[in-house]
Amino acid sequence: MMASLGLMLAACSSNGNDSAGVTDGASSSSTDASETDAQTTTDTTVTPPTSTSGESASETGTTTTTTAPTSTTDATTEPVDPSETTTTTDPTATTTDATTTTTTDGTTTTDGTTTTTTDGTTDTSSTTDQPPDCVPTEDVEVSCDNIDNDCDSNVDNIDVGNDGICDCLNIGILGDVGYAPSANFQAWLEDQGSSVTRTKLVNNPGVVTPAFLANYDLVLVDRIERALSADEAAALEAFVKEDGRGMITLIGYNFDNQNPAPERDRANSALAPFGLAYEGGYFGDGVIPTFDPVHPISMGISDVNFAGGIQPVDVENQGTSEVFATVQAANAGIAHQTDMEGGRVVVWGDEWITFDSDWQGYADVQQFWVNMVGWAKPKDFCGAPQ
């Protein structure tokens, strides 16, 4: 009887639980939460080992176990298939097969080419293959176009006569000639291949404008017959500091009954924006300046006249100024580099270097002009950047 009673209790215990154990390689477990109408089911299935992109698999021997959770709350949620690796959002798909394409609502691929599309209306492509830095268009540079046509790292480096002055320069001369005008000077500049234009300022108010200066690479302030207006001075300042062009100034014409003030003030109207000026009276009675042998402007120069000039000075230290020549312990020439690597200004304290007498009587006048023009011209034009 006791044995029968034990068999009956075992049977009742089996029928009172909703769980069963399976030992044939598959198992199932569920818990019924009737109070919340929610059911969670975990299925564990033994499948042959597989490998797909994005699939998580653990392998022991030859068995792969995959767990697919399913959660239901008064609704049905489909199991998530871990073998799928493509994510789509509005609709954006990302695939990796050595190709990547990016779109606003499209696809992104990578294959050495990047394509961007917005609403299917814009397609901009670029490749990683970069063109050469320079493609020669001329065997020997002959075009004055601000381009390195022969790819020798020099821009418009054309000097057919080998005279040292770039043939592509456009030089503007402001003002009239002096007492002993030199037809040779301007003609010589033109013979070097440069374009030279002289513009008088008397009875020509407001002529120095940005549009006027845009025609030139270098401006020479000769004997200006009037002071520049504030607007003209500002245009000249931008021409040098912002555009990176050059300016050379001269003085000593003595047209005002031995009074240096009017001439000095006129010239200083062009120099004031750079913190430079001429100061004092006329000095230097036909003497040879002492030149700095290592400065690019004065290198190799020794025989140049200086007579009745006015001393140039740097009064504001806006940029970098170097004295490259002196006369009687006073400055004869200043080379000025503007701030922020802008253009350059050469301030020479005399005017005789434009006269026929000096061109014929002093050996280094022409070379002195070659050096001044070469230093003052735009640094990235007519030769390698300085």
C-alpha positions, 0 to 999 in steps of 0.5 A, spaced: 500 500 500 505 504 501 508 503 494 502 504 491 501 511 495 508 513 493 506 512 485 500 516 486 503 522 489 509 522 483 503 522 478 500 528 481 506 532 482 508 531 474 501 533 472 501 539 477 507 543 473 507 546 466 515 544 465 518 538 462 525 536 461 528 534 454 534 530 453 535 529 446 538 535 444 533 540 444 530 544 451 524 549 452 522 553 458 516 558 459 514 561 465 506 564 464 505 570 468 497 571 467 497 577 472 500 581 466 498 577 460 506 577 458 510 571 456 517 571 455 519 565 451 527 562 450 528 557 445 535 554 444 536 550 438 542 546 436 544 547 429 550 546 425 555 551 425 554 557 420 558 564 419 555 570 417 557 577 417 554 580 423 552 573 426 554 571 433 556 564 434 559 560 439 562 553 437 564 547 441 566 541 437 561 542 431 555 545 435 553 552 434 548 555 439 543 561 437 539 564 442 533 568 439 529 572 445 521 573 444 518 578 448 510 579 448 506 584 452 498 583 449 502 583 442 507 579 438 514 581 437 517 577 431 524 574 433 530 578 431 534 574 426 542 575 428 544 573 421 542 580 418 547 585 418 544 591 413 541 597 417 536 601 413 534 608 416 529 612 411 532 608 407 539 608 408 543 602 407 550 601 409 554 595 406 562 593 406 564 590 400 570 594 398 565 600 396 562 605 400 557 610 397 554 616 402 547 619 400 542 623 404 537 618 403 541 613 399 547 608 400 554 609 402 560 606 398 567 606 398 571 604 392 576 610 391 571 614 389 566 618 393 559 620 391 554 624 394 547 625 393 542 629 396 535 627 394 537 624 388 539 631 385 546 632 386 552 628 384 559 630 386 564 625 384 572 626 386 577 621 386 583 620 390 588 620 384 591 627 384 594 631 378 601 633 378 603 639 381 605 642 375 603 641 368 608 644 363 605 648 357 612 651 355 619 648 354 622 655 355 617 660 359 615 666 354 608 668 357 607 673 362 601 671 365 603 670 372 604 662 371 610 657 372 609 655 365 615 651 364 615 648 371 621 650 374 618 653 380 619 660 377 613 664 375 614 669 369 622 668 369 623 671 363 629 676 361 631 675 354 637 680 354 639 677 361 640 684 363 637 682 370 630 685 370 624 681 369 621 682 362 614 681 365 614 687 370 609 693 369 612 699 372 609 706 373 612 712 374 609 718 378 611 725 377 615 729 373 622 729 371 628 733 374 633 738 373 637 734 368 632 729 365 634 722 363 631 720 357 636 714 357 633 712 364 626 710 362 628 708 355 633 703 359 627 700 363 623 699 357 629 696 353 629 691 359 623 688 356 619 692 362 612 696 360 613 703 363 608 709 364 609 716 367 603 719 370 604 727 372 600 729 378 600 736 377 593 738 375 591 731 375 587 730 382 585 723 385 589 720 379 592 714 384 586 709 385 586 702 386 584 701 379 590 705 377 595 702 381 592 695 379 596 696 372 603 696 375 607 691 379 612 696 381 611 704 382 616 709 382 615 716 386 619 721 382 618 728 383 611 729 385 608 736 384 603 735 389 602 731 395 597 725 395 590 726 398 588 721 404 585 717 399 591 716 394 595 715 400 591 709 402 590 706 395 598 706 395 598 703 402 594 697 400 597 696 393 604 695 397 601 692 404 595 688 401 597 686 394 604 685 395 607 690 390 613 694 390 615 702 391 621 706 390 621 713 392 627 718 390 628 726 393 633 731 392 630 735 386 630 742 390 625 746 386 623 750 392 629 755 392 633 751 397 627 750 402 627 742 402 620 742 406 615 743 400 619 737 397 620 733 403 612 734 405 610 731 398 614 725 398 612 724 405 605 723 403 607 717 400 611 714 405 607 716 411 602 710 411 609 705 412 612 709 417 617 712 413 619 719 412 625 724 409 627 728 415 632 734 415 635 738 409 639 737 403 646 734 404 651 730 400 655 734 396 657 730 390 660 724 394 660 716 394 655 713 399 658 707 403 654 701 401 653 695 405 656 689 401 652 684 403 645 687 402 641 684 396 640 692 394 647 694 395 651 688 393 657 689 388 655 697 388 660 702 390 660 707 384 654 711 385 653 719 386 649 722 391 648 730 391 644 734 395 639 729 398 635 728 404 636 723 409 630 717 409 628 714 416 624 709 419 619 713 424 614 708 426 617 701 425 611 698 422 615 693 418 623 691 418 627 697 415 635 696 413 640 701 412 643 699 406 647 705 404 650 711 408 653 718 406 656 722 412 654 718 417 647 719 415 642 714 412 642 714 404 638 708 403 633 704 406 630 697 404 623 696 408 619 690 408 612 691 410 609 687 416 605 680 415 610 679 409 606 684 404 610 688 399 617 692 399 619 699 399 626 702 397 627 709 400 633 712 396 635 719 399 637 722 392 635 723 385 641 723 381 641 716 379 635 718 374 639 723 370 644 722 364 650 725 367 650 719 372 648 714 367 654 716 363 659 718 369 658 713 374 659 705 373 654 702 377 648 706 376 645 701 372 646 695 376 644 699 382 637 700 379 637 692 377 638 691 384 633 695 387 628 693 382 629 686 383 628 687 391 622 691 390 618 687 385 613 682 388 616 677 391 612 671 388 612 674 381 618 674 375 622 669 379 622 664 385 619 667 391 624 671 395 
